Every structure is written in C-alpha cells, then in structure tokens.
Amino acid sequence: MPLALPLLTTRPELGQADLPTLVAFYEACEQADPRDHAPTLDQLQHRLDHPPPGGRHRRQYWETADGQLVGVVNLWMTDPRTDIPPEPSLPASFAPPTSQEKSALGPYPPVVNGHLGIMVHPSYRHQGLESTLLDWAENFVQTYGQTTQRDGPIPVYLRATVAQDRTVEQESYGAHGFQMVRCFQTLQRSLLLPVDAPSWPAGFGMQRADTVQVEDWVALFNDAFVDHWRFVPLTVAQHQHRRQSPTYQPDLDWVAVAADGTLVGFCTAHIPYEDNARHHRQEGEITLLGTRRGYRRQGLARAMLLYGLQQLQAAGLDTVMIGVDRDNPNQAKALYESLGFGLKESWLNYFKVFT
C-alpha cells in the first residue's frame, strides 16, 4: 500500500539559481538507477543560455516543506508546425510523401509536438507522486494547445520515453491514457574487436559535413528520414543550433557524396569526453546514420557505419553505442547486428493526443 506523501508544493524553475539543486537531484536519481544520464552543472547552464529554436521548454519542481526537491517535470513544446501528418498514424505499409511531394500537396493542419519526462527522487517513488506529476503535465499541455493560436485549439502530440524496466512509470502513463506505440533500443559494440574496412560502391566517398551548405545537409537529412515513424522535418535553424554547440565535433561529422557531387548519406559520431572522464571509460556513439532515397540497397549505410567505427577506434575508444527503432522499416537493426552490435537497453515510447 502506498505511503502517505508529505505536503508538497510545486513551482516553475526559476533559472540559474535552481541549477545546483537540480544537479544534486539528478545525481541522487542516478545513484539509485544508473543510466549515465545525469547532466552536469555546465551542461544545464549551457542549455539554459542557449535554448534550441522552434519551441518552449518548461521545467516544474515539487518540493517538501523544508525545500527538498523530490519531483521534476520536463516539457518541450514545439511551435505549431504544418509539416507533420495528422493522427492517427498511417499504416506501416504506407510510404510517407517525400519533402517535394508534401510541398506539392500543401501543408497539413497545424499541430504541436511535445516531449515529456518525469522524474521522482528515489525516496519518494511508488507513493503516487508520479501520477501527480503527470496530472500537472496534462493540464499544462491542454492549456498550451488551447492558447497557442487565436483561431482555435491546436492538437498536441505528446510523447514520453520510459526505460523498459521502469514498470511503475509505465503503469502511470498507461493509467493516464498514454499508449505504448514504439520500442527504441540502444545497441553497443566493442571496438577492441576488429572493424572491417568499408567497401564503397564505385564513385562514392566520404567528406566532412562542414564542407557542404547547411541547407543542403538539412535537405539530405529530411529526405533520408522522411519514411521513419512519426518523422518531423529538421529546420535549418535547428541544425545551425546543433553545429554551434560546444560539444559539436566537426571532425566526426561526415557526408557520403556521389561522383556527380550529390549528397547521398551521412554518418555522425560523438565522443562524450566529459562523461567519459566522470565515469572512467572510453565510449563513443554513432548519433546519426542515414541514406537518401534512391541510393539505398547499395551498401552505402554499411560503408558509412564502418567508416565511423574506424574513426572512433582510431581515437582510442573501446566501446561504441548506436540507437535504433526496433521496427525500423529499412532493416537498420539487422545491419547493426551484422556488424557486431548487441542489445544494451530498450526504451518504450508512449504517446497521447490532446485536442
């Protein structure tokens, strides 16, 4: 039977002054449930000083009478978009239109994409606080959708990601009407094992992504991912924000180019130097991998991934991670497994529409 919660108060985050308290809260959660996701003070400060374009971030706190932080809601709400297909989701067999086709069809009705995360201090879990946080988040999202545009309410597509072993959070989302709609997985591979040399189709090769125009890279990205589940097109402003981040590593960001100069694919890696030092490890990750339609099934994705693995191996790392949609329509998981990747952890994607 759940324990009775003490009297709690809730308030929005006040900015920089709250960040040390938030760091301590995340570290307590990390110690109880290691995920290697606890941000540092510098990382939180950078996010506060340089928010991504195209939306609004809201963080809400729950505190005890003596000021202890025991619960946090993180919400990211995009500005209204007219390039997102309306719900319900299209059948898996349906091939979504390309960006050019969508331009010809005209814009969809405006919608807002929301991303939700809740976290409860280890000493206060399983006592009903998770449900309290979700109640607040749903009320906030409902109001946001109703006030975003003067002409009337706009649907909000709210998503949340929960680790597969976090059953209490899953039950809380289910009780609030969220549906589990997708499973994403983190795969890992040892770089202490040999990595084959990439075999490129004739006429193709790799070059650094910062040698091409930002607009061209964004078009490549959107064409490569247009058929992925619930894909939302990337904007030039969002990509420029990414490149301006202090953690962006241009020497680990590559594009595949055809003999005629056409951009046909991309592979981006990342080495989290600060986190590696904190946790005494040598890990890297492949953060992006994609091939443009019309250039698939030629071995480009395999060659780009092997190229990225070689670069991380040459940097002295011993482990690499990559994320994948378990039901990716282009057999991405099978490719990764064929190159030695195995399952590290699974994440369930929950979804709810507010109108």
C-alpha positions as CSV (number, residue, x, y, z in Angstrom):
1,M,0.0,0.0,0.0
2,P,1.5,3.4,-1.0
3,L,2.9,5.5,1.9
4,A,1.3,8.9,2.6
5,L,3.2,11.7,0.8
6,P,4.2,14.7,2.9
7,L,2.7,18.1,2.0
8,L,4.4,19.2,-1.2
9,T,4.4,22.5,-3.1
10,T,5.0,23.0,-6.8
11,R,6.6,25.8,-8.7
12,P,8.3,26.5,-12.1
13,E,12.1,26.5,-12.3
14,L,13.5,30.0,-11.5
15,G,16.6,29.8,-13.7
16,Q,20.2,29.7,-12.9
17,A,19.7,29.8,-9.1
18,D,17.9,26.4,-9.2
19,L,20.5,24.5,-11.2
20,P,22.8,23.3,-8.4
21,T,19.7,21.9,-6.6
22,L,18.7,20.2,-9.9
23,V,22.2,18.7,-10.3
24,A,22.0,17.2,-6.8
25,F,18.5,15.8,-7.6
26,Y,19.7,14.1,-10.8
27,E,22.8,12.7,-9.1
28,A,20.6,11.1,-6.4
29,C,18.4,9.6,-9.1
30,E,21.5,8.4,-10.9
31,Q,22.8,6.6,-7.9
32,A,19.6,4.7,-7.4
33,D,19.1,3.9,-11.0
34,P,22.3,4.2,-13.0
35,R,21.7,5.4,-16.6
36,D,24.7,7.7,-17.1
37,H,22.2,10.4,-18.0
38,A,22.8,12.8,-15.0
39,P,23.8,16.2,-16.5
40,T,26.5,18.4,-15.1
41,L,26.0,22.0,-13.9
42,D,27.9,23.2,-17.0
43,Q,25.6,21.2,-19.3
44,L,22.5,22.5,-17.7
45,Q,23.8,26.1,-17.8
46,H,24.5,25.8,-21.5
47,R,21.0,24.6,-22.2
48,L,19.6,27.5,-20.2
49,D,21.8,30.0,-22.0
50,H,21.3,28.6,-25.5
51,P,17.8,27.1,-25.8
52,P,17.1,25.3,-29.1
53,P,14.9,27.2,-31.6
54,G,11.4,26.4,-32.5
55,G,9.8,25.8,-29.2
56,R,9.4,26.3,-25.5
57,H,11.0,24.4,-22.6
58,R,9.2,24.2,-19.2
59,R,10.6,22.6,-16.0
60,Q,8.3,22.3,-13.0
61,Y,9.5,21.4,-9.4
62,W,7.9,19.6,-6.5
63,E,9.4,20.3,-3.1
64,T,8.9,19.4,0.6
65,A,8.2,21.9,3.3
66,D,11.9,22.1,4.0
67,G,12.8,22.8,0.4
68,Q,13.9,19.3,-0.7
69,L,13.4,18.8,-4.4
70,V,11.5,15.5,-4.9
71,G,9.9,15.6,-8.3
72,V,10.6,17.2,-11.7
73,V,8.6,17.5,-14.9
74,N,10.4,18.4,-18.1
75,L,8.4,19.5,-21.1
76,W,9.4,20.6,-24.5
77,M,6.7,22.1,-26.7
78,T,7.4,22.9,-30.3
79,D,5.9,25.9,-32.1
80,P,2.9,25.0,-34.3
81,R,4.1,23.0,-37.3
82,T,2.2,22.4,-40.6
83,D,4.6,19.7,-41.9
84,I,3.6,16.9,-39.6
85,P,1.0,14.3,-40.8
86,P,-2.2,14.3,-38.6
87,E,-3.0,11.5,-36.2
88,P,-4.0,8.7,-36.3
89,S,-0.7,7.3,-37.6
90,L,-0.6,6.0,-41.1
91,P,-0.4,2.2,-41.6
92,A,3.1,0.8,-41.5
93,S,2.8,-0.2,-45.2
94,F,2.1,3.4,-46.3
95,A,5.1,5.2,-47.7
96,P,5.0,8.8,-46.5
97,P,5.5,11.5,-49.1
98,T,8.9,13.0,-49.8
99,S,9.5,16.6,-48.9
100,Q,8.9,17.6,-52.5
101,E,5.7,15.7,-52.7
102,K,4.5,17.3,-49.4
103,S,5.2,20.8,-50.9
104,A,3.0,20.0,-53.8
105,L,0.2,18.6,-51.6
106,G,0.2,21.7,-49.4
107,P,0.6,22.0,-45.6
108,Y,-1.1,19.8,-43.1
109,P,-3.3,21.4,-40.4
110,P,-1.1,22.9,-37.6
111,V,0.0,20.7,-34.7
112,V,2.3,21.0,-31.8
113,N,4.8,18.2,-30.8
114,G,5.5,17.8,-27.1
115,H,8.1,15.7,-25.3
116,L,7.5,14.8,-21.7
117,G,9.8,13.5,-19.0
118,I,9.0,12.9,-15.3
119,M,11.5,12.1,-12.5
120,V,10.9,11.4,-8.8
121,H,13.5,11.3,-6.1
122,P,14.3,7.7,-5.1
123,S,12.9,8.2,-1.5
124,Y,9.6,9.3,-2.9
125,R,8.9,6.8,-5.6
126,H,6.0,4.4,-5.8
127,Q,3.9,6.6,-3.5
128,G,1.7,8.3,-6.1
129,L,3.9,11.3,-6.9
130,E,4.4,10.0,-10.5
131,S,0.7,10.4,-11.1
132,T,0.7,13.9,-9.6
133,L,3.4,15.0,-12.0
134,L,1.5,13.6,-14.9
135,D,-1.7,15.3,-13.9
136,W,0.1,18.6,-13.9
137,A,1.8,17.9,-17.2
138,E,-1.5,17.0,-18.9
139,N,-3.2,20.2,-17.6
140,F,-0.3,22.3,-18.8
141,V,-0.3,20.7,-22.3
142,Q,-4.1,21.0,-22.6
143,T,-3.9,24.7,-21.9
144,Y,-0.9,25.2,-24.2
145,G,-2.8,23.7,-27.1
146,Q,-5.8,25.8,-26.5
147,T,-3.9,29.1,-26.3
148,T,-1.2,28.6,-28.9
149,Q,-3.3,30.1,-31.8
150,R,-6.0,32.6,-31.7
151,D,-8.1,30.8,-34.3
152,G,-8.7,27.9,-32.0
153,P,-7.1,25.0,-30.2
154,I,-4.3,23.1,-31.9
155,P,-3.7,19.3,-31.3
156,V,-0.7,18.5,-29.2
157,Y,1.1,15.2,-29.9
158,L,2.8,14.4,-26.5
159,R,5.4,11.7,-26.3
160,A,7.3,10.2,-23.4
161,T,10.1,7.7,-23.3
162,V,10.5,5.2,-20.4
163,A,13.1,2.5,-19.8
164,Q,11.7,-0.9,-20.3
165,D,12.4,-1.9,-16.7
166,R,10.7,1.1,-15.2
167,T,7.4,-0.6,-14.7
168,V,5.9,2.0,-12.2
169,E,6.3,4.8,-14.7
170,Q,4.9,2.6,-17.5
171,E,1.8,1.9,-15.3
172,S,1.4,5.6,-14.5
173,Y,1.5,6.6,-18.2
174,G,-1.0,3.8,-19.0
175,A,-3.4,4.9,-16.3
176,H,-3.3,8.4,-17.8
177,G,-4.4,7.2,-21.2
178,F,-0.9,7.1,-22.9
179,Q,-0.4,4.2,-25.3
180,M,2.9,2.4,-25.8
181,V,3.4,2.7,-29.5
182,R,7.1,2.0,-30.2
183,C,10.2,0.5,-28.8
184,F,13.7,2.1,-29.3
185,Q,16.9,0.3,-28.4
186,T,20.4,1.2,-27.6
187,L,22.9,-1.2,-29.1
188,Q,26.6,-1.5,-28.3
189,R,29.7,-3.0,-29.8
190,S,33.3,-3.5,-28.6
191,L,35.9,-1.5,-30.5
192,L,38.6,-3.8,-29.2
193,L,37.4,-6.3,-31.8
194,P,38.5,-5.8,-35.5
195,V,36.5,-3.4,-37.7
196,D,36.4,-4.2,-41.4
197,A,37.5,-1.6,-43.9
198,P,34.5,0.0,-45.6
199,S,33.7,-1.2,-49.2
200,W,32.4,1.8,-51.1
201,P,30.2,1.4,-54.3
202,A,32.1,2.8,-57.3
203,G,32.1,6.6,-57.4
204,F,31.1,7.2,-53.8
205,G,33.2,8.5,-50.9
206,M,33.1,10.5,-47.6
207,Q,33.9,14.0,-46.7
208,R,33.4,16.3,-43.7
209,A,29.9,17.7,-43.3
210,D,31.1,21.2,-42.6
211,T,32.3,21.4,-46.2
212,V,28.7,21.5,-47.5
213,Q,26.0,24.1,-47.2
214,V,23.8,23.8,-44.2
215,E,20.6,24.0,-46.3
216,D,21.9,21.0,-48.4
217,W,22.6,18.9,-45.4
218,V,19.2,19.6,-43.9
219,A,17.5,18.6,-47.2
220,L,19.6,15.4,-47.2
221,F,18.6,14.6,-43.6
222,N,14.9,15.2,-44.3
223,D,14.9,13.1,-47.5
224,A,16.8,10.3,-45.7
225,F,14.4,10.1,-42.7
226,V,11.1,11.1,-44.3
227,D,9.8,7.5,-44.1
228,H,10.7,7.0,-40.5
229,W,8.0,6.6,-37.8
230,R,6.4,10.0,-36.9
231,F,9.2,11.9,-38.6
232,V,9.3,15.7,-38.1
233,P,11.4,17.6,-40.6
234,L,14.5,19.3,-39.3
235,T,14.8,23.0,-39.9
236,V,17.9,25.0,-40.9
237,A,17.7,26.9,-37.6
238,Q,17.7,23.7,-35.6
239,H,20.7,22.3,-37.4
240,Q,22.6,25.6,-37.1
241,H,22.0,25.5,-33.3
242,R,23.4,21.9,-33.2
243,R,26.6,23.0,-35.0
244,Q,27.1,25.9,-32.6
245,S,27.0,23.7,-29.6
246,P,30.4,23.5,-27.7
247,T,30.1,19.7,-27.8
248,Y,29.7,19.6,-31.6
249,Q,32.7,17.7,-33.2
250,P,33.0,18.6,-36.9
251,D,35.8,16.1,-37.4
252,L,33.3,13.3,-36.5
253,D,30.5,14.6,-38.8
254,W,30.6,13.2,-42.4
255,V,28.6,13.0,-45.6
256,A,28.7,10.5,-48.4
257,V,29.0,12.0,-51.8
258,A,28.3,10.6,-55.3
259,A,30.7,11.1,-58.2
260,D,28.5,13.9,-59.5
261,G,28.6,15.7,-56.2
262,T,25.1,14.6,-55.0
263,L,24.9,14.2,-51.2
264,V,23.6,10.7,-50.6
265,G,24.1,9.9,-47.0
266,F,25.5,11.0,-43.6
267,C,27.2,9.5,-40.6
268,T,27.8,11.5,-37.4
269,A,29.7,10.3,-34.4
270,H,30.3,11.8,-30.9
271,I,32.8,11.3,-28.1
272,P,31.4,12.5,-24.7
273,Y,34.8,13.4,-23.3
274,E,33.4,14.9,-20.1
275,D,31.1,12.0,-19.3
276,N,33.9,9.5,-20.2
277,A,36.2,11.3,-17.6
278,R,33.5,11.3,-15.0
279,H,32.8,7.6,-15.4
280,H,36.3,6.4,-16.2
281,R,35.5,4.9,-19.5
282,Q,36.3,5.2,-23.2
283,E,33.0,5.2,-25.1
284,G,31.6,6.8,-28.2
285,E,28.4,6.8,-30.2
286,I,27.1,6.9,-33.7
287,T,24.4,9.6,-33.3
288,L,23.1,9.8,-36.9
289,L,23.2,7.4,-39.9
290,G,21.0,7.8,-43.0
291,T,20.9,7.2,-46.7
292,R,18.9,9.2,-49.2
293,R,16.0,7.5,-51.1
294,G,17.2,6.3,-54.4
295,Y,20.6,5.4,-53.1
296,R,19.7,2.6,-50.7
297,R,20.5,-1.1,-51.1
298,Q,23.9,-0.4,-52.5
299,G,26.0,-0.9,-49.3
300,L,26.3,2.8,-48.5
301,A,24.9,2.6,-45.0
302,R,27.3,-0.3,-44.1
303,A,30.3,1.5,-45.6
304,M,29.4,4.8,-43.7
305,L,29.0,2.9,-40.4
306,L,32.2,1.1,-40.8
307,Y,34.0,4.3,-41.6
308,G,32.6,5.9,-38.4
309,L,33.6,2.8,-36.3
310,Q,37.1,3.1,-37.7
311,Q,37.4,6.7,-36.7
312,L,36.2,6.0,-33.2
313,Q,38.5,3.1,-32.9
314,A,41.4,5.2,-34.1
315,A,40.5,7.8,-31.3
316,G,41.3,5.1,-28.7
317,L,37.8,4.2,-27.7
318,D,36.8,0.7,-26.6
319,T,33.0,0.8,-26.9
320,V,30.5,2.4,-29.3
321,M,26.7,2.8,-29.0
322,I,24.0,3.4,-31.6
323,G,20.3,3.9,-31.2
324,V,17.7,2.2,-33.4
325,D,13.9,2.0,-33.8
326,R,13.3,-1.8,-33.3
327,D,10.8,-1.7,-36.1
328,N,12.8,0.5,-38.5
329,P,11.3,-0.2,-42.0
330,N,14.8,-0.2,-43.6
331,Q,16.2,-3.0,-41.6
332,A,18.6,-0.8,-39.7
333,K,18.8,-3.1,-36.7
334,A,19.7,-6.1,-38.9
335,L,22.6,-4.1,-40.4
336,Y,23.9,-3.1,-37.0
337,E,23.7,-6.6,-35.6
338,S,25.6,-7.9,-38.7
339,L,28.5,-5.6,-37.7
340,G,28.7,-6.9,-34.2
341,F,26.2,-4.7,-32.2
342,G,24.2,-6.2,-29.4
343,L,21.4,-5.0,-27.2
344,K,22.3,-2.8,-24.2
345,E,18.9,-1.4,-23.2
346,S,15.3,-0.8,-24.5
347,W,13.1,2.3,-24.3
348,L,9.4,2.4,-24.7
349,N,7.8,5.3,-26.4
350,Y,4.4,6.4,-25.0
351,F,2.0,8.7,-26.9
352,K,-1.1,10.7,-26.3
353,V,-3.0,13.3,-28.4
354,F,-4.5,16.4,-26.7
355,T,-7.1,18.3,-28.7
